C-alpha cells in the first residue's frame, strides 16, 4: 500500500475512533428518559411520574412509589426536586415559535456566503455572477451534509465554479481560501467576545486555544503572503521542480493576490464576521427554545469554538459526537443546560444548517449548476492567465 493510501486509511481510522469514543461518552452521560438523584442511597433512578408528595421511579429494576422528599432538591428552592431531563423531555418541551425564529434568522447566511465568494473570486480576477454564486453556495452546503467528511461540498462547489472560468486553478484555490476566511471569522468573533467579557477563571483555557489558532494562522499567512519569505526558503524553486509545478506556482500567486487587494480582503473578512454573527444569533434563539439559560455572550464564545472543533481534519463527519461532547463541556458543565439540552442543541444547530442547505439539491437536478450558452461563449474566448505574476515563476526559471 502506498504512503498516501496509508495516510488516508490512518486518518479514517482516527476519525472513526474519535467518533466511537465520543459516542461511548454520550451513552453514559445522556439519557432518553428523565432521572432524579436520590438522597439515600445516593443514586440516579429513572423518573416516570411525580405527584404532590410522591414520585414514581424505577428502583431495583421495578417501578416503585417513593416519598418526594427522597429526591435531591434544587439548591435554594425548598420542595422543588432536581430533575435531570432526558432527550425525550427536551424535545417535547421545545418552544416551537423560538425554534422557527432561529431557523428564519439563519436565512441571510447562505446569501452573505455567496456574496463573499464573489468578492474572493474577484480578488483572483475571476468573475462569477451573484446568482450563480448563490446557486453554487447552496450546492456546496448540501453536499457538505450528503458526502462524508466536512469538505465534500467544497470540492463539488470548486468543480462547478471551474465550469464558469478559464482560470480553474485560481477558482479552486479561492474556494479553499474562502473556507479559511470563514474560520478566521469564527476566531475573530469568539476572541473578540471573550476579550470584551474577559473572565480568566472561565475563559483562560479557551483563550489559550484561540491564541494558538491565531498564531498558527499568522505563521501560515506569513509563509504564503510574504514574497521575501517564500524566496528565502526557496519555495518557488521547489514548486517549479515538482510535476505540477506550474499549477503550484499559480496557487501561490492566488494567495499573494490577496496582498494586492487589502480593501477587498478586509471587506470579505468583515462580511464573514457579520454572517457568523447571524449564525450565532440563530443558535442563541434555538438554545432559548430548548430551555437553556439566557447568556448571550457565552453563546457567541462557545458556539464558534464548537464550529472550530468541527473543522479539525480528524473530526468525524459533521463532528458527530465530538461537537456534542464539546457542548456538554461548555454548557452542561457550566450550569447553562443539562447534558440532554446540550446534545439536542448540537443536533439542532446542524438541523438549521441542513434546512437551508436542502435547496442545494434542486440546483444540479434542474441543471442550474452549469453556465448558460452566452457564458460558455464568453469562456471560449477567455485565455488562461500567463505564467507571470509576482515574479515567482521568473525566479524559479533563473534558479
Secondary structure, 3 states (H helix, E strand, C coil): CCHHHHHHHHHHHHHHHHHHHHHHHHHHHCCCCCEEEECCCCEEEEEEEECCCEEEEEECCEEEEEEHHHECEECCEEEEECEECCHHHHHHCCCHHHHHHHHHHCHHHHHHHHHHHHHHHHHCCCCCCHHHHHHHHHHHHHHHHHCCCCCHHHHHHHHHHHCCCCCHHHHHHHHHHHHHHHHHHHHHHHHHHHHHCCCHHHHHHHHHHHHHHHHHHHHHHHHHHCHHHHHHCCHHHHHHHCCCHHHHHHHHHHHHHHHHHHHHHHHHHHHHHHHHHHHHHHHHHHHHHCCCCCCHHHHHHHHHHHHHHHCCCCCCHHHCCHHHHHHHHHCHHHCCCCHHHHHHHHHHHHHHHHHHHCCHHHHHHCCCCCCCHHHHHHHHHCCCCCCCCCCHHHHHHCC
